[in-house]
Structures are given as structure tokens and as C-alpha cells.
Amino acid sequence: MSEEDYECVIDLEFANDLHEDIEEIAWHLINLGYIERNRSAVEYGLELLDILVRFATKSKLLEKQAKKELEGAGSE
């Protein structure tokens, strides 16, 4: 099979842009003290996803708590 027989799964330009975005975000997180230096882009990406999931989970929990408090205040 030649290269032409394979379908490109990931657009290389998109992948490069994503890599640069991850590095930029990672540097901001390094400067804020959230993650350590000297990691690969993949490690930065995984760490970033972990942070985003934690914040999203915390936000969802806070949203549920606020909703319960509003419902409790409305029934009084």
C-alpha cells in the first residue's frame, strides 16, 4: 500500500496548532504553580485535562449545591 491508500486521521496543521496551544496553556499553569516544568507536551496535555476535569467537577458540584439551596429557600 502506498501513502495515498491511507486516510489521514488527524489534520497535521490542527495537531500542530493544538500542540502549541497546550504548550502555551501549560506555561501559564507552570507560572501559576499548578504543574511542574520539564514535561512533554503529552504530559502537559494530560495534566491540563486533569485540571479541567477537576474544575468542571467542582463547578458542577457547586452548581448542584446552589440549586439545592435555592430550592430550600423557595420552600420556606
C-alpha positions as CSV (number, residue, x, y, z in Angstrom):
1,M,0.0,0.0,0.0
2,S,1.2,3.5,-0.8
3,E,0.7,6.6,1.4
4,E,-2.2,7.6,-0.8
5,D,-4.0,4.5,0.3
6,Y,-4.1,5.7,3.9
7,E,-6.6,8.2,5.0
8,C,-5.2,11.0,7.2
9,V,-6.9,10.6,10.6
10,I,-5.5,13.8,12.1
11,D,-5.0,17.1,10.2
12,L,-1.4,17.9,10.8
13,E,-1.9,21.6,10.9
14,F,-4.6,21.2,13.5
15,A,-2.4,18.9,15.5
16,N,0.5,21.4,15.4
17,D,-1.9,24.3,16.5
18,L,-3.2,22.1,19.3
19,H,0.3,21.3,20.4
20,E,1.2,25.0,20.5
21,D,-2.0,25.8,22.4
22,I,-1.3,23.1,25.0
23,E,2.3,24.4,25.5
24,E,1.0,28.0,25.9
25,I,-1.6,27.0,28.5
26,A,1.0,24.7,30.2
27,W,3.4,27.7,30.6
28,H,0.6,29.7,32.2
29,L,-0.1,26.9,34.6
30,I,3.6,26.4,35.3
31,N,3.9,30.1,36.2
32,L,0.8,29.9,38.4
33,G,2.3,26.8,40.1
34,Y,-0.3,24.3,39.1
35,I,2.0,22.0,37.2
36,E,5.8,21.2,37.1
37,R,8.3,22.2,34.4
38,N,10.2,19.7,32.2
39,R,7.4,17.6,30.9
40,S,6.5,16.5,27.4
41,A,3.5,18.1,25.5
42,V,1.6,14.8,26.1
43,E,2.2,15.1,29.9
44,Y,1.2,18.7,29.8
45,G,-2.0,17.8,27.9
46,L,-2.9,15.1,30.3
47,E,-2.2,17.3,33.3
48,L,-4.3,20.1,31.7
49,L,-7.2,17.6,31.1
50,D,-6.9,16.5,34.7
51,I,-7.1,20.1,35.9
52,L,-10.0,20.9,33.6
53,V,-11.9,17.8,34.8
54,R,-11.4,18.7,38.5
55,F,-12.6,22.3,37.9
56,A,-15.6,21.1,35.9
57,T,-16.5,18.6,38.5
58,K,-16.1,21.2,41.3
59,S,-18.2,23.7,39.3
60,K,-20.9,21.1,38.7
61,L,-21.0,20.2,42.5
62,L,-21.2,23.9,43.4
63,E,-24.0,24.3,40.8
64,K,-25.9,21.4,42.4
65,Q,-25.3,22.8,45.9
66,A,-26.6,26.3,44.9
67,K,-29.6,24.7,43.2
68,K,-30.5,22.8,46.4
69,E,-30.0,26.0,48.5
70,L,-32.3,27.9,46.1
71,E,-34.9,25.2,46.3
72,G,-34.7,25.1,50.1
73,A,-35.0,28.9,50.3
74,G,-38.1,28.8,48.0
75,S,-39.9,26.3,50.1
76,E,-39.5,28.3,53.3
